[in-house]
Amino acid sequence: MLRVTIKGYDLELKTHPKLFSPLGLDAGTAAMLSLVEFGEGQRVLDLGCGYGVVGIVAAKIVGEENVVLVDQDPLAVRLARENSIMNGVSRIKIHQSDGFTGFSDTGFDLILSNPPYHSDFSVPKAFIEKGFNRLVLGGKMYMVTKRQTWYKNKLAAIFGGVQISCVDGYYVFMSEKRSTQYAQNRIRGGK
């Protein structure tokens, strides 16, 4: 059992050795959460939720009915469900899905992700491109990684800009949806 305090909330979380960061809160996730400002009533997506820590914290602040968690791993989904119940936010929606393929929810104010690191960037590429379309205008996508250049370039190409903060050796990216079209499409259309 993992016990953590995040944004003033004491959480107890079941983890598993087969899941990401089973022994403690990942430093990258902590870095991202330190910068995210949640507002009551916002719709939040925890994309690649693992055992659910980000979504559970969000639910404590924005209301459990406003939070969706997604992970492709059935073990992660099961533990996220158990952890949401154990931490008093059982009305969170939790989906087993490979990214956005298995659920159709839209209208998110915030999408938060600590994406898996792969050399081909296929997972974060899909998260960013498809996530853009799931956000409301003014909605924000936060991602945290150890790599900077690819994420900076991809987020800027899709959203038209990105803010980057370095926290404890991690890069926390934030991009805001300011148009209904990808930035690169608007740029091409102007030429």
Phi, psi and omega in degrees: 000129180259133177242125180221154173241121181228128180051036177085002180253127176273123182240145170245130187226130170280136178232183179208142181302337180279351181260162180296133175053059184285344186263349181181169178296125179300137181298325177294317177297317178299319179298314180297313181296332179293338183257341183283130174254110179273143175240141181306133177087354177294148173268128187234135174246124172262102188265111188083055195289343185058223181277007165103008188300315183296312181295324179293317176299314179302316182297326178297331185262313187266348183104130187298331180289350183257008188240137177235134176244141181223135171206149180277341185275120180300326178295316178300315180298316180298314181291324177299320177297311180299318181291325178295319178294313182298331182257014171077024178229056188288348181273006172301141173272131181232127182238140167271117184201144173277094185063233184266005188289333188253013176206157188242007181303142175225186175077034181274141173275328181221135168238125184241133182208138168246082191292153176294146180270119174228151184291336183267354177061017183295322181291306180296330177300312178294319178302314184290310183295314181282329178296322178308315183285346180266352179271150169284162171302132184088353178289157185234141173250128175247134174225150177230134180210175172265350182255145183250307195300308184299314182295317178301312182294317182292314179297319178295321180294323183275313187267342182091002178174164179204140172257136182237128175240141176255119182229119177051040177084004178247150174262124176252119182256140174225124175234142182249136178280113183247358181210163178275354180243150174305145179300319182296329177290320178295321180294313179299320182295335182277350183269000000 
